[in-house]
Amino acid sequence: MEATWRVGCNVQLWVQPVIGQDRENELSVHNFHTHLYFHAPGWLCGQSWLARIPPDTYAVAMLQSQSPLKVRSSLHRLRKCPRRRELLLRLLWPIPWHVQAPSQLSPTELQSAAGQLLSLRQPGILQLYYIPLFRMRDTSLCSLYRCYEDLCARDLVMLSYECDYFFSHSEPHWRLSRLPDPRESDPVRSAVLASLVEALAIAFNWKLRLGLRRCGSQSEEVGDQVPQDLLETAPPWTTKVRPLAGKLDLRLSEQDDPDPSFLKRNIYASTGYIAQNRDPIT
């Protein structure tokens, strides 16, 4: 079986499995003959041309180089993931470039599937957090929906991991104020998402005032010394989301104090795990 990927209009990657070595449930660059082609358009060199790099040379360079994509480390992490072949194809397939959020379930459906949430909805997510190609293609809205799934499934540990992953993205388009409107047709999901964003803004600002920075560094500017342009604010669309007509309880126990960001929309949810710093078990 052969596969071809094009990145932009100038790079083409052609991969063919080695006969007899493409074993089930095993992922390794040693299992593939890999040919990398570079295509230069006519305006660049006078005429179009196609250059081929020998697979042995490319494989050695790919494994030994310290590229931003961290190919060797990424492949090592993918081996630990369920449905690893599907994940690899999703990572390499360039269209659409950004990760797309799956069709969403109601809180009741997520609660009933809580035990299988990771395998069905978020396969390999604890490993994907550390794969640069996934981080480049992931979006803040997809991360928010994963927070929604974790909260509704009452998986507060995974919720803390996802919030910490969200905080680790320092790119401008990952600022909470720039989070796009999901335009949810379901009023329950819309209320939970809006409350989550407002709770994240409070939690992120708490971390920033402790000296933590979204780029991973530690600053001596703490408390009121934190520059205002670093503090997070919820996007305007959250103010337009109305409270629910009925009560929605997402707590593990009725003794847990509800978060004010949720309570004003008639949602009872405990968000103490959002502000905690946790390192995912990898």
VENGIQUI-V880892 format. One line per field, one symbol per residue. ss: DSSP state (H for helix, E for strand, - for the rest). A space follows every 10 residues. Layout:
BEGIN
ss=???
END
This chain:
BEGIN
ss=-EEEEEE--- EEEEEEE--- --------HH HEEEEEEEEE -HHHH---EE EEE-HHHHHH HHHH------ HHHHHHHH-- ---HHHHHHH HH-------- ------HHHH HH-HHHHHHH H---HHHH-- -HHHHHH--H HHHHHHHHHH HH---HHHHH HHHHHHH--- -HHH-HHH-- ------HHHH HHHHHHHHHH HHHHHHHHH- -E-----E-- --HHH--HHH -----HHHHH -------EE- ---------H HHH---EE-- ---------- --
END
